[in-house]
């Protein structure tokens, strides 16, 4: 049935310095060499993400994370906390929650209907590998977190969501969100199916 759909101070300095680079990498700066996904979105995968996180009315990025990481969830959470700091990990999950909620609002307003989930939302390994695969660029030369997001929700909607996140949380926090999500997905991809980045 279809449904609508280091230290913290050092890290913040890095985040501020990399905000423009991240924006270009996620196709928000209009550069010709920006990594941009322009194909049809994988709405079945998007639907699976939402379902794995508890559904559109009760989505939790922490629940999604636990599903994706499985038995490795505690170890991955500790790794991310050691790398980014507890406060920034907390903010990352808060932004993730907001991004999904905002995406559902924007998609619904545009008449987008989510199909049946695929892969099975209960299969964390299959879902993590599908997400990682969505971030592999068309020329298969690199993996990019923005490319993954655009593969899920289209470039135009990604642009709207990123602007909304900037307005609500600030550009530095948005940059940290991208870096932490990038690291998380890379870790999960390597855990389930080791391969060069």
C-alpha positions in Angstrom: 0.0 0.0 0.0 1.5 3.4 -1.0 2.1 6.0 1.6 2.7 9.8 1.4 5.3 10.5 2.3 39.1 15.4 17.9 37.7 18.0 20.2 34.4 19.7 19.5 36.1 23.1 19.0 38.5 21.6 16.5 35.6 19.8 14.7 33.6 23.0 14.5 36.5 24.9 13.0 36.9 22.1 10.4 33.1 22.1 9.8 33.1 25.9 9.2 36.0 25.6 6.8 34.4 22.8 4.9 30.8 24.1 4.6 31.4 25.5 1.1 33.2 22.4 0.0 30.4 20.2 1.3 27.8 22.4 -0.4 29.5 22.0 -3.7 29.9 18.3 -3.1 26.2 18.0 -2.6 25.3 20.1 -5.6 24.2 23.3 -3.8 26.8 25.6 -5.3 26.0 25.2 -9.0 29.6 24.3 -10.0 29.9 22.3 -13.2 32.0 19.7 -11.4 29.7 19.3 -8.4 28.6 15.7 -7.6 25.0 15.7 -8.5 22.4 12.9 -9.0 20.0 13.8 -11.8 18.2 10.5 -12.3 14.9 9.2 -10.9 14.9 8.8 -7.1 14.8 5.4 -5.5 11.6 6.0 -3.7 11.3 2.3 -2.6 14.6 2.7 -0.8 13.4 6.0 0.7 10.3 4.2 1.9 12.4 1.4 3.4 14.4 4.0 5.4 11.3 5.7 6.7 9.8 2.3 7.7 13.0 1.1 9.3 13.0 4.3 11.4 9.5 3.7 12.7 7.3 5.1 9.9 6.4 8.7 8.8 4.6 9.6 12.0 7.1 8.2 14.4 10.4 8.3 12.6 13.6 8.0 14.7 17.0 8.2 13.2 18.4 6.4 16.2 16.0 3.5 15.5 17.1 3.5 11.9 20.8 3.5 13.0 20.2 0.6 15.3 18.5 -1.3 12.4 21.4 -0.5 10.0 24.2 -1.3 12.4 22.6 -4.3 14.0 24.9 -5.9 16.6 27.6 -3.4 15.8 25.4 -0.4 16.8 27.0 0.2 20.2 30.5 0.0 18.8 29.7 2.3 15.9 28.0 4.8 18.3 31.1 4.8 20.4 33.3 5.3 17.4 31.3 8.3 16.2 31.2 9.8 19.7 35.0 9.5 20.0 35.5 11.0 16.6 32.9 13.8 16.6 32.0 14.4 20.3 28.8 13.5 22.1 27.2 16.9 21.5 27.7 16.8 17.7 26.5 13.2 17.5 23.4 14.2 19.3 22.9 17.1 16.9 23.5 14.9 13.9 20.6 12.6 14.9 18.4 15.6 15.6 19.1 16.9 12.1 18.5 13.5 10.7 15.1 13.3 12.3 14.3 16.8 11.1 15.5 16.0 7.5 13.2 13.0 7.2 10.2 14.9 8.7 10.9 17.8 6.4 11.3 15.6 3.4 8.0 13.9 4.0 6.3 17.3 4.3 7.9 18.6 1.0 7.3 15.4 -0.9 3.7 15.2 0.2 3.2 18.8 -0.9 4.6 17.9 -4.3 2.3 14.9 -4.7 5.0 12.3 -4.3 3.8 8.9 -3.2 6.1 6.4 -1.5 5.8 2.9 -2.8 6.2 -0.4 -0.9 9.6 -0.5 0.9 12.5 -2.2 -0.8 14.7 -3.8 0.5 12.9 -5.2 3.5 13.1 -2.6 6.3 13.8 -5.3 8.8 17.0 -6.4 7.0 19.6 -4.0 8.3 22.4 -5.4 6.2 20.6 -5.2 2.9 19.3 -1.7 3.7 22.8 -0.5 4.7 24.3 -1.9 1.5 21.5 -0.4 -0.6 22.1 3.0 1.0 25.8 2.8 0.4 25.2 1.8 -3.2 23.0 4.8 -3.6 26.0 7.0 -2.8 28.3 5.5 -5.4 28.5 8.1 -8.3 27.5 7.1 -11.8 31.1 6.8 -12.9 31.8 4.6 -9.9 34.8 6.6 -9.0 33.7 7.9 -5.6 31.1 7.7 -2.8 29.4 10.9 -1.8 26.9 11.5 1.0 25.1 14.3 -1.0 24.8 12.0 -4.0 23.2 9.4 -1.8 20.7 11.8 -0.4 19.8 13.1 -3.9 19.4 9.5 -5.1 16.8 9.1 -2.4 14.9 12.3 -2.7 16.0 14.1 -6.0 18.4 17.1 -6.3 15.6 19.8 -6.1 14.2 18.4 -2.8 17.6 17.9 -1.4 18.3 21.5 -2.1 15.2 22.6 -0.2 15.9 20.3 2.8 19.5 21.6 3.1 18.3 25.2 3.1 15.8 24.3 5.7 18.5 22.7 7.9 20.7 25.7 7.5 17.9 27.9 8.6 17.0 25.8 11.7 20.4 24.4 12.8 23.0 26.6 11.1 25.4 25.8 8.3 28.2 24.6 10.7 25.8 22.0 12.2 24.7 21.0 8.7 28.3 20.4 7.7 28.9 18.3 10.8 25.7 16.3 9.9 27.1 15.6 6.5 30.5 14.5 7.8 29.1 12.3 10.5 26.6 10.7 8.1 29.3 10.2 5.6 31.5 8.4 8.2 28.6 6.3 9.5 27.7 5.1 6.0 31.3 4.4 5.1 31.7 2.4 8.4 28.6 0.4 7.7 29.5 -0.3 4.1 32.9 -1.5 5.1 31.5 -3.6 8.0 29.1 -5.5 5.8 31.1 -5.7 2.5 34.7 -4.4 2.7 35.7 -2.6 -0.5 37.8 0.4 -1.4 36.1 3.8 -1.1 
